[in-house]
Amino acid sequence: MITFIILGIILLVIELIYLRVANRYNIIDKPNNRSSHVTPTIRGGGVIIFFAFIIYGLWFKQLNPPFTYVMAAISLVAIISFIDDMISLSSKVRILVHIMAFSLVFYSLNLFDIYAFITIIGIYIFSIGFLNIYNFMDGINGLTFLNTLATYGVLLVLNTFYISFTQNELLITLSIATLVFGFFNFRNKPKCFAGDIGSITIGLSIIYFVLSFFLKTNNPLIFLILAMYIIDGGLTIIERLIRKENIFKPHKRHLYQVLANDHKLNHLVVSSSYFIMQLIFNVLAYLLITSGHKSLVLFMLPVAIVSIIYIIIKQKLNKKGKHL
């Protein structure tokens, strides 16, 4: 316990230093026509997750394979994402780096020895897709913080009480870093946003943990802990394709954006609503997994039900929005 208190203090100090440096060097997210915030806010506060990985490796002496491959992957996406926070990079450059990073993650998990080529391609597509969805969903204060905390939390519980697929110390360190970030982010007037460096780093780490669990158990129900982001991100892409919009261009069509921007709901209320829904998915995943269930139908059924509810709400809000 003392160890993690010390780590928490170290991470808090690092975050405070970053906020001061970012403020001094104008690392600021200034509102534009795509923003959900109205006041300039420091971006990149999620860098604390990257530092959490480094501190874990040093403190617990884990700087050796296979963790070094994961650390290299995290470093790659963190660096390119921080650069992207400063200057807008080409999507081709970002995707290339993401492919390199996931290649390191897959190598650390021996995926290339386990699955056929076509399956590996599918895992690349899913992983990069989810990574970008996680980044797109980082649009209002509290959303990334709460959902990341819920995800790391259920992973920690499964790792502790069901089956060991990673180090508890790593999940605890990341959870502490998330709480530190949340202290400055979960406010009506946040001190900072996660930025690409935060959301991308978190997204990659979650894919790593989920794949680690799946390889140990071959249980698809673990993907329920990604459900809310998959539903919102996936259905928003479909909606934009139906509207014949360029899905690679920035937009404000996610449900949380419609609620926060068009209907002026409090950001923290919207974020908390997503958190509650994801928490329900996480509890369901834990109960089903620990009860020995592995059916893909048990994954698809709750996702389908929530997707239908999502579509109904979205349609009603869009119709109402036309009359505002």
KESETOR-767604 format. One line per field, with one value per residue (C-alpha): residue in one letter; residue number from 1; y, x, z. Coordinates in nm, 4 decimals, padded with zeros to 6 digits, always signed. Layout:
! KESETOR-767604
code <- (A; ...)
pos <- (NUM; ...)
Y <- (Y; ...)
X <- (X; ...)
Z <- (Z; ...)
! end
This chain:
! KESETOR-767604
code <- (M; I; T; F; I; I; L; G; I; I; L; L; V; I; E; L; I; Y; L; R; V; A; N; R; Y; N; I; I; D; K; P; N; N; R; S; S; H; V; T; P; T; I; R; G; G; G; V; I; I; F; F; A; F; I; I; Y; G; L; W; F; K; Q; L; N; P; P; F; T; Y; V; M; A; A; I; S; L; V; A; I; I; S; F; I; D; D; M; I; S; L; S; S; K; V; R; I; L; V; H; I; M; A; F; S; L; V; F; Y; S; L; N; L; F; D; I; Y; A; F; I; T; I; I; G; I; Y; I; F; S; I; G; F; L; N; I; Y; N; F; M; D; G; I; N; G; L; T; F; L; N; T; L; A; T; Y; G; V; L; L; V; L; N; T; F; Y; I; S; F; T; Q; N; E; L; L; I; T; L; S; I; A; T; L; V; F; G; F; F; N; F; R; N; K; P; K; C; F; A; G; D; I; G; S; I; T; I; G; L; S; I; I; Y; F; V; L; S; F; F; L; K; T; N; N; P; L; I; F; L; I; L; A; M; Y; I; I; D; G; G; L; T; I; I; E; R; L; I; R; K; E; N; I; F; K; P; H; K; R; H; L; Y; Q; V; L; A; N; D; H; K; L; N; H; L; V; V; S; S; S; Y; F; I; M; Q; L; I; F; N; V; L; A; Y; L; L; I; T; S; G; H; K; S; L; V; L; F; M; L; P; V; A; I; V; S; I; I; Y; I; I; I; K; Q; K; L; N; K; K; G; K; H; L)
pos <- (1; 2; 3; 4; 5; 6; 7; 8; 9; 10; 11; 12; 13; 14; 15; 16; 17; 18; 19; 20; 21; 22; 23; 24; 25; 26; 27; 28; 29; 30; 31; 32; 33; 34; 35; 36; 37; 38; 39; 40; 41; 42; 43; 44; 45; 46; 47; 48; 49; 50; 51; 52; 53; 54; 55; 56; 57; 58; 59; 60; 61; 62; 63; 64; 65; 66; 67; 68; 69; 70; 71; 72; 73; 74; 75; 76; 77; 78; 79; 80; 81; 82; 83; 84; 85; 86; 87; 88; 89; 90; 91; 92; 93; 94; 95; 96; 97; 98; 99; 100; 101; 102; 103; 104; 105; 106; 107; 108; 109; 110; 111; 112; 113; 114; 115; 116; 117; 118; 119; 120; 121; 122; 123; 124; 125; 126; 127; 128; 129; 130; 131; 132; 133; 134; 135; 136; 137; 138; 139; 140; 141; 142; 143; 144; 145; 146; 147; 148; 149; 150; 151; 152; 153; 154; 155; 156; 157; 158; 159; 160; 161; 162; 163; 164; 165; 166; 167; 168; 169; 170; 171; 172; 173; 174; 175; 176; 177; 178; 179; 180; 181; 182; 183; 184; 185; 186; 187; 188; 189; 190; 191; 192; 193; 194; 195; 196; 197; 198; 199; 200; 201; 202; 203; 204; 205; 206; 207; 208; 209; 210; 211; 212; 213; 214; 215; 216; 217; 218; 219; 220; 221; 222; 223; 224; 225; 226; 227; 228; 229; 230; 231; 232; 233; 234; 235; 236; 237; 238; 239; 240; 241; 242; 243; 244; 245; 246; 247; 248; 249; 250; 251; 252; 253; 254; 255; 256; 257; 258; 259; 260; 261; 262; 263; 264; 265; 266; 267; 268; 269; 270; 271; 272; 273; 274; 275; 276; 277; 278; 279; 280; 281; 282; 283; 284; 285; 286; 287; 288; 289; 290; 291; 292; 293; 294; 295; 296; 297; 298; 299; 300; 301; 302; 303; 304; 305; 306; 307; 308; 309; 310; 311; 312; 313; 314; 315; 316; 317; 318; 319; 320; 321; 322; 323; 324)
Y <- (+00.0000; +00.2414; +00.1707; +00.2800; +00.5885; +00.6915; +00.6191; +00.8260; +01.1222; +01.0884; +01.0773; +01.3767; +01.5788; +01.4827; +01.5915; +01.9231; +01.9832; +01.9001; +02.1388; +02.4190; +02.3465; +02.3133; +02.6438; +02.8170; +02.6843; +02.7309; +02.3635; +02.4664; +02.3246; +02.6337; +02.6038; +02.5768; +02.4831; +02.1134; +02.1638; +02.0842; +02.3250; +02.7041; +02.8064; +02.7327; +02.4253; +02.2551; +01.9496; +01.6399; +01.5818; +01.2130; +01.2020; +01.0772; +00.7331; +00.7168; +00.8143; +00.5486; +00.2816; +00.4136; +00.4356; +00.0851; -00.0576; +00.1152; +00.0695; -00.2971; -00.3785; -00.4954; -00.3446; -00.6764; -00.8775; -00.9129; -00.5926; -00.3947; -00.4580; -00.3217; -00.0265; +00.0436; +00.0339; +00.2719; +00.5049; +00.5079; +00.6068; +00.8492; +01.0370; +01.0547; +01.1510; +01.4289; +01.5620; +01.5382; +01.7386; +02.0131; +02.0046; +01.8185; +01.5143; +01.3225; +01.0342; +00.8107; +00.8854; +00.8141; +00.4876; +00.3731; +00.4330; +00.2580; -00.0453; -00.0502; -00.0202; -00.2987; -00.5154; -00.4860; -00.5651; -00.8656; -00.9888; -00.9624; -01.1788; -01.4277; -01.3614; -01.4188; -01.7774; -01.8438; -01.7089; -01.7367; -01.4368; -01.3444; -01.3493; -01.1266; -00.8773; -00.8774; -00.8118; -00.5206; -00.3669; -00.4079; -00.2757; +00.0322; +00.0969; +00.0800; +00.2947; +00.5710; +00.5344; +00.5758; +00.8918; +01.0283; +00.9656; +01.1957; +01.5026; +01.6178; +01.6396; +01.3269; +01.0822; +00.9347; +00.9462; +00.7580; +00.4946; +00.4302; +00.3902; +00.1466; -00.0553; -00.0756; -00.1557; -00.4608; -00.5824; -00.5591; -00.7530; -01.0260; -01.0431; -01.0717; -01.3038; -01.4985; -01.5540; -01.3822; -01.2386; -00.9426; -00.7839; -00.6442; -00.3777; -00.2465; -00.2193; -00.0535; +00.1971; +00.2823; +00.3171; +00.5589; +00.7597; +00.7693; +00.9034; +01.1715; +01.2767; +01.2631; +01.4997; +01.7710; +01.6654; +01.5684; +01.9249; +02.1643; +02.3735; +02.1141; +02.2014; +01.9731; +01.7302; +01.3915; +01.4927; +01.2418; +01.1335; +01.0318; +00.8708; +00.6866; +00.5566; +00.4396; +00.2818; +00.0824; -00.0363; -00.1551; -00.3547; -00.5107; -00.6169; -00.7432; -00.9506; -01.0839; -01.1973; -01.3456; -01.5467; -01.6945; -01.7767; -01.7723; -01.5937; -01.3310; -01.1894; -00.9835; -00.7531; -00.6394; -00.4034; -00.2140; -00.2092; +00.1573; +00.2848; +00.0191; +00.0991; +00.4774; +00.4714; +00.1984; +00.3325; +00.6857; +00.5598; +00.3830; +00.6984; +00.9068; +00.6529; +00.6662; +01.0451; +01.0016; +01.1931; +01.1449; +00.9299; +01.0393; +01.4056; +01.5553; +01.5717; +01.6203; +01.3297; +01.1087; +01.0805; +01.2451; +01.5400; +01.5723; +01.5670; +01.8109; +02.0485; +02.0488; +01.9873; +02.1588; +01.8797; +01.9140; +01.7419; +01.5610; +01.4276; +01.2930; +01.1405; +00.9833; +00.8340; +00.6658; +00.5486; +00.3911; +00.2088; +00.0823; -00.0208; -00.2310; -00.3970; -00.4561; -00.6150; -00.8309; -00.9354; -01.0247; -01.2264; -01.4159; -01.4858; -01.6004; -01.8221; -02.0083; -01.8659; -01.8167; -01.7859; -01.5170; -01.4792; -01.3479; -01.0763; -00.9897; -00.9813; -00.6972; -00.5046; -00.5374; -00.4258; -00.1178; -00.0427; -00.0346; +00.1959; +00.4123; +00.4419; +00.5347; +00.8034; +00.9386; +00.9652; +01.1444; +01.3868; +01.4563; +01.5287; +01.7493; +01.9244; +02.0346; +02.2345; +02.4007)
X <- (+00.0000; +00.2807; +00.4411; +00.1341; +00.0848; +00.4390; +00.3755; +00.0578; +00.2487; +00.5158; +00.2544; +00.0703; +00.3943; +00.4679; +00.1196; +00.1549; +00.4912; +00.3441; +00.0518; +00.2914; +00.5172; +00.2193; +00.0773; +00.4112; +00.4708; +00.1103; +00.0217; -00.3411; -00.6530; -00.8240; -01.1968; -01.2997; -01.6165; -01.5607; -01.4926; -01.7279; -01.5493; -01.5631; -01.2503; -00.8847; -00.7714; -00.4344; -00.4095; -00.1977; -00.2788; -00.3116; +00.0669; +00.0588; -00.0429; +00.2792; +00.4798; +00.2926; +00.4251; +00.7791; +00.7567; +00.6102; +00.8930; +01.1608; +01.0047; +00.9144; +01.2224; +01.0235; +01.2414; +01.3006; +01.1155; +00.8302; +00.7353; +01.0061; +00.8226; +00.5018; +00.6929; +00.8436; +00.4945; +00.3580; +00.6540; +00.5982; +00.2314; +00.2960; +00.5670; +00.3791; +00.0575; +00.2304; +00.3718; +00.0221; -00.1067; +00.1403; +00.1102; -00.1448; +00.0233; -00.0849; -00.3204; -00.0873; +00.1994; -00.0156; -00.1494; +00.2016; +00.3210; +00.0117; +00.0867; +00.4459; +00.3268; +00.0716; +00.3318; +00.5430; +00.2419; +00.1471; +00.5071; +00.5148; +00.2009; +00.3299; +00.0271; +00.2293; +00.2942; -00.0655; -00.2888; -00.3013; -00.2102; -00.5709; -00.6628; -00.3666; -00.4858; -00.8291; -00.6743; -00.4738; -00.7895; -00.9887; -00.7064; -00.6341; -01.0060; -01.0678; -00.7609; -00.9010; -01.2484; -01.0962; -00.9296; -01.2475; -01.4447; -01.2129; -01.4261; -01.5746; -01.4299; -01.4643; -01.5509; -01.2036; -01.1258; -01.4359; -01.4370; -01.0648; -01.1074; -01.3967; -01.1907; -00.8725; -01.0905; -01.2630; -00.9327; -00.7755; -01.0633; -01.0431; -00.6656; -00.6904; -00.9850; -01.0237; -00.7040; -00.3655; -00.2973; -00.0764; +00.0835; -00.1507; +00.1080; +00.0838; -00.2952; -00.2862; -00.0220; -00.2259; -00.5416; -00.3643; -00.2394; -00.5967; -00.7222; -00.4519; -00.5604; -00.9261; -00.8612; -00.7748; -01.0176; -01.3455; -01.4630; -01.7079; -01.4020; -01.1257; -00.7624; -00.6613; -00.7755; -00.6176; -00.5063; -00.4045; -00.1122; -00.3520; -00.6360; -00.4110; -00.1791; -00.4761; -00.6441; -00.3346; -00.2882; -00.6503; -00.6133; -00.2968; -00.4743; -00.7856; -00.5793; -00.3706; -00.6880; -00.8384; -00.5237; -00.5409; -00.9112; -01.0321; -01.3392; -01.4966; -01.7030; -01.4001; -01.4834; -01.7932; -01.5633; -01.5187; -01.8910; -01.9914; -01.7054; -01.7641; -02.1378; -02.1021; -01.7992; -01.9321; -02.2846; -02.1553; -01.9378; -02.2404; -02.4507; -02.1879; -02.1573; -02.5361; -02.5101; -02.2282; -01.9854; -01.6095; -01.5585; -01.1964; -01.2851; -01.3580; -01.7237; -01.9645; -02.2043; -02.1190; -02.4114; -02.2130; -02.1442; -02.5107; -02.6069; -02.3367; -02.3276; -02.6733; -02.8819; -02.6496; -02.6418; -02.3765; -02.0566; -02.0113; -02.3684; -02.3100; -01.9745; -02.1255; -02.4095; -02.1595; -01.9666; -02.2768; -02.3639; -02.0080; -02.0011; -02.3130; -02.1381; -01.8289; -02.0262; -02.2100; -01.8794; -01.7343; -02.0392; -02.0619; -01.6895; -01.6508; -01.9584; -01.7864; -01.9811; -01.8048; -02.0899; -02.0543; -02.4336; -02.4023; -02.1757; -02.3955; -02.7285; -02.6593; -02.4655; -02.7599; -03.0112; -02.8097; -02.7434; -03.1183; -03.1749; -02.8845; -03.0338; -03.3786; -03.2326; -03.0086; -03.2960; -03.5185; -03.2408; -03.1615; -03.5279; -03.5549; -03.2318; -03.3800; -03.6420; -03.3988)
Z <- (+00.0000; +00.0921; -00.2443; -00.4367; -00.2191; -00.3074; -00.6751; -00.6566; -00.5137; -00.7835; -01.0584; -00.9111; -00.9040; -01.2660; -01.3730; -01.1908; -01.3582; -01.6989; -01.6473; -01.5589; -01.8581; -02.0940; -01.9739; -02.0159; -02.3676; -02.4771; -02.5234; -02.5270; -02.6900; -02.8266; -02.9078; -03.2717; -03.4603; -03.3765; -03.0069; -02.7216; -02.4879; -02.4958; -02.3051; -02.3898; -02.1953; -02.1568; -02.3771; -02.3213; -01.9542; -02.0418; -02.0778; -01.7184; -01.8496; -02.0505; -01.7439; -01.5450; -01.7812; -01.7442; -01.3652; -01.3431; -01.5533; -01.3455; -01.0004; -01.0424; -01.2546; -01.5553; -01.8280; -01.9968; -02.2653; -02.3305; -02.1447; -02.3253; -02.6534; -02.5030; -02.3603; -02.7020; -02.8565; -02.5923; -02.6487; -03.0253; -03.0041; -02.7175; -02.9084; -03.2391; -03.0585; -02.8658; -03.1928; -03.3396; -03.0421; -03.1369; -03.5150; -03.7231; -03.8795; -04.1863; -04.1119; -04.3133; -04.0753; -03.7700; -03.9101; -04.0049; -03.6485; -03.5100; -03.7267; -03.5997; -03.2388; -03.2699; -03.4407; -03.1257; -02.9057; -03.1177; -03.1127; -02.7329; -02.7198; -02.9818; -03.2011; -03.5170; -03.4054; -03.3013; -03.5766; -03.9549; -04.1709; -04.2533; -03.8826; -03.7993; -04.0624; -03.8999; -03.5574; -03.7025; -03.8525; -03.5307; -03.3113; -03.5212; -03.5599; -03.1854; -03.1189; -03.3375; -03.1865; -02.8399; -02.9640; -03.1272; -02.8076; -02.6123; -02.6720; -02.3425; -01.9939; -01.7854; -02.0646; -02.1160; -01.7443; -01.6271; -01.8993; -01.8632; -01.4887; -01.5419; -01.7904; -01.5839; -01.2832; -01.4312; -01.5774; -01.2317; -01.0740; -01.3384; -01.3055; -00.9276; -00.8790; -01.2040; -01.4036; -01.4146; -01.7601; -01.6650; -01.3598; -01.0939; -01.0173; -01.3734; -01.3652; -01.0221; -01.1349; -01.4452; -01.2352; -01.0011; -01.3006; -01.4329; -01.1003; -01.1049; -01.4542; -01.3508; -01.0607; -01.3115; -01.5852; -01.4164; -01.3591; -01.5187; -01.5999; -01.6501; -01.6006; -01.8875; -02.1555; -02.2250; -02.5736; -02.8396; -02.6258; -02.3500; -02.5459; -02.7924; -02.5195; -02.3134; -02.6159; -02.7070; -02.3480; -02.3316; -02.6550; -02.5105; -02.1912; -02.3706; -02.6140; -02.3240; -02.1489; -02.4669; -02.5397; -02.1904; -02.1945; -02.5566; -02.4188; -02.6501; -02.3622; -02.2570; -02.5490; -02.3592; -02.1689; -02.4964; -02.5742; -02.5316; -02.7431; -03.0096; -03.0197; -03.0359; -03.2650; -03.4934; -03.5308; -03.5861; -03.8728; -04.0245; -03.9861; -04.1627; -04.4443; -04.4925; -04.5076; -04.7632; -04.5439; -04.5403; -04.2290; -04.2048; -04.1582; -03.8130; -03.7136; -03.4222; -03.4734; -03.1748; -02.9350; -02.6559; -02.8887; -02.9818; -02.6142; -02.5019; -02.7985; -02.9565; -02.6453; -02.3960; -02.1389; -01.8708; -01.9816; -01.6528; -01.6697; -02.0209; -01.9238; -01.6125; -01.8193; -02.0516; -01.7460; -01.5880; -01.9097; -01.9522; -01.5875; -01.6485; -01.9430; -01.7266; -01.4431; -01.6948; -01.8516; -01.5120; -01.4051; -01.7342; -01.7575; -01.3981; -01.4392; -01.7201; -02.0142; -02.3491; -02.5986; -02.8632; -02.8507; -02.4939; -02.6316; -02.9263; -02.7399; -02.4904; -02.7546; -02.9949; -02.7313; -02.6350; -03.0029; -03.0725; -02.7756; -02.8964; -03.2472; -03.1120; -02.8818; -03.1574; -03.4060; -03.1556; -03.0655; -03.4310; -03.5046; -03.1978; -03.2928; -03.6262; -03.4357; -03.1948)
! end
